[in-house]
Amino acid sequence: MNRQVTGGLTRGREKRSMKKEVFFMSADRANFKEIVPGAYMAALWGNPDSEPHGSFTKFDPGFDAGTHTHTNDVWLTVLRGAYLYKDAAGEKRVGPGEFIRIPGGWKHWSGGDANEGALFYEEASGRFDVVPAN
């Protein structure tokens, strides 16, 4: 299947992933599954284990993902709390209404705000993974 990625939205998604109908989901009612202790994901479209996808993701307060990379590009917009981000260029606190794009292979650290954690909408250009940095 030929896929083109433009502005964080994947074109040419598999028909089994995206029906031609309106889809609505509240983060408060989403079915979150723990992906690692302190981090949870609720897939909204696609499959994070194998293909491009969109999900609600949340981090517990003080969650520390460590320094890592992802194989695929990741785009995220924070809804509540704050996504904490750090790379060689410095630190960013990504708060509600703010967006960050992390290219695949980009070494960074991430975590959740110490008091509120983080809730964000996330899309990825392929399967989701966390590759620990050496």
C-alpha positions in Angstrom: 0.0 0.0 0.0 1.3 3.4 -0.9 1.1 5.9 2.0 1.9 9.6 1.9 2.2 11.6 5.1 1.3 15.2 5.1 1.1 17.5 8.1 0.6 14.7 10.5 -2.3 13.1 8.7 -1.8 9.8 6.8 -3.3 9.5 3.4 -4.1 6.1 2.0 -4.9 4.5 5.4 -6.0 0.9 5.2 -9.8 0.6 4.7 -10.0 -1.7 7.7 -8.5 1.1 9.9 -10.7 4.0 8.8 -14.4 3.6 7.9 -16.0 6.4 6.0 -18.1 7.7 8.9 -17.9 10.2 11.6 -16.0 9.0 14.6 -16.1 10.7 18.0 -14.3 9.7 21.2 -13.8 11.5 24.5 -10.5 11.0 26.3 -12.6 10.6 29.5 -14.3 7.5 28.1 -11.4 6.0 26.1 -10.2 2.5 26.8 -6.6 3.1 27.9 -4.1 0.3 28.1 -0.8 0.5 30.0 2.1 0.4 27.5 4.8 0.7 30.2 4.4 1.5 33.9 3.0 5.0 34.1 2.1 5.5 30.4 -1.2 4.5 28.8 -2.5 4.6 25.2 -6.0 4.4 23.8 -5.9 3.8 20.0 -8.5 5.8 18.1 -7.6 4.7 14.5 -4.9 2.4 13.1 -2.9 0.0 15.2 0.0 1.3 17.3 1.6 -2.2 17.2 1.9 -2.3 13.4 0.9 0.7 11.4 0.3 4.5 11.3 -2.2 5.4 14.0 -3.7 8.1 16.2 -4.3 7.7 20.0 -5.0 9.4 23.2 -1.9 8.9 25.4 -1.5 9.8 29.0 1.4 9.9 31.5 1.1 9.6 35.2 2.4 12.6 37.2 6.2 12.5 37.2 6.4 9.8 34.6 9.9 9.4 33.2 10.3 7.7 29.8 14.0 8.0 29.8 16.2 9.0 26.9 15.0 7.2 23.7 14.1 7.4 20.1 11.1 6.2 18.0 11.5 4.5 14.7 8.7 6.6 13.1 7.8 10.3 13.3 5.5 11.3 16.2 3.2 14.3 16.3 1.4 15.3 19.5 -0.9 18.0 20.9 -1.3 18.3 24.6 -4.9 18.4 26.0 -4.2 18.5 29.8 -1.2 18.7 32.0 2.2 19.0 30.3 4.4 16.8 28.2 8.0 17.4 29.2 10.6 17.2 26.4 14.4 17.4 26.4 17.0 17.0 23.7 20.5 18.3 22.9 19.0 21.7 22.0 17.3 22.1 25.4 14.1 21.6 27.3 10.4 22.3 26.3 7.3 22.2 28.4 4.5 21.4 26.0 1.2 22.5 27.6 -2.5 22.4 26.7 -3.1 23.6 23.1 0.6 23.2 22.2 2.1 20.9 19.5 5.4 19.1 19.0 6.7 17.0 16.2 9.5 14.5 17.0 11.2 13.0 13.9 11.8 9.3 13.8 15.3 8.5 15.1 15.6 11.7 17.1 17.2 11.2 20.5 15.2 12.8 23.3 13.9 12.4 26.8 10.2 12.8 27.7 8.0 12.7 30.8 4.9 14.0 32.5 4.4 17.0 34.6 5.1 16.2 38.3 1.7 17.3 39.5 -0.7 16.8 36.6 1.0 14.3 34.4 0.0 14.7 30.7 -2.9 13.8 28.4 -2.3 14.3 24.7 -3.5 13.3 21.2 -0.7 11.5 19.3 -0.2 10.4 15.7 2.6 8.4 14.3 3.7 7.7 10.8 4.1 3.9 11.6 4.1 1.5 14.5 4.8 3.0 17.9 8.0 1.9 19.7 10.4 3.2 22.3 14.1 2.5 21.5 16.3 3.2 24.6 19.2 5.4 23.8 22.7 4.3 24.7 
